[in-house]
């Protein structure tokens, strides 16, 4: 077996791990069904994604330390073990409390996975191919993301219960990935410096670029989770349609997000990350502005633009952070994934804003603030966003 084939056999189970990583996005459609089933306000319903993404704040940095002790692959395997029961709980019990518990466990498992899976992939591919490979990983992740609302809609038709396809199928896939990765031999490099304390780890945020990229991750994930949970509610409000139909808006978003990841994987290999970043953020801005217009065609166009634009933001920011501090990749990965906490903060603020305004326009204004920050990252001319030589 040649070297190329060996690398492919190592990359494949890691890339499929990104599919499991995408399970976290089922919280978007789940939030909408839970809101209807339990008659929740926007603020209470948005506690569900907050319970998922809150744990990124708590466990991201400790997971970076854990990787130093047990390795990246073992940390990914542990995250899969934690994720499986999170997917089983909603099958056995369905209440607002059980969903909060399920999403808490899912959040912990997904935190550990996102911290460890990205650098595990970086351990296999060359630095020059980092951004494009991470983008392809996001493409794989997005497949699971847009599949969730489809499974939910099918389950409503077949079983009159949105849970009956998502959770059983995802549980089986999670177990399969665990077995595949467990039997895949990956030699990890042992050449990175060790950070002796949490204080020294957080001191990496003293690097201005790392700090700005950290908040960039917060803004990106806030946008992603925000549109994931808000799009169905927005269409129901604007077009007066039912949840099963409006739920496809989430899949529509992830279809274009997936297409954007696939396209971006090629673009990032040819153009500078900075150019791709500028175009991407501009598309998100256009998408949000379209969502203020109560017209079906324009609304779907806005969701499509949002999905295309938001598909490459994470890959650019994350890869640049790793390149910025190559000797501290585990710790930087932990800090960057801690920024996923934006998925807890921003949707909750969106829910409060929507309840205050009495409509989803309140949520859209919060999304505009997140885009504004990403624009300041671009206009700040951060040199590491341009990887072209």
Buried (B, 14 or more C-beta within 10 A) or exposed (E): EEEEEEEEEBBEBBBBBBBBBBBBBBBBBBBBBBBBBBEBEBBBBBBBBBBBBBBBBBBBBBBBBBBBEEBBBBBBBBBBEBBBBBBBBBBEEBEBEEBBBBBBBBBBBBBBBBBBBBBBBBBBBEEEBBBBBBBBBBBBBBBBBBBBBBBBBBBBEEEEEBBBBBBBBBBEBBBBBBEBBEEBEBEBEEEBEEBEEEEEBBEBBEBEBBEBBBBBBBBBBBBBBBBBBBBBBBBBBBBEBEBBEBBBBBBBBBBBBBBBBBBBBEBBEEBBBBBBBBBBBBBBBBBBBBBBEEEEEBBBBBBBBBBBBBBBBBBBBBBBBBBBBEEBBBBBBBBBBBBBBBBBBBBBBBBBBBBEEEBBBBBBBBBBEBBEBBBEBBEEEBEBBBBEE
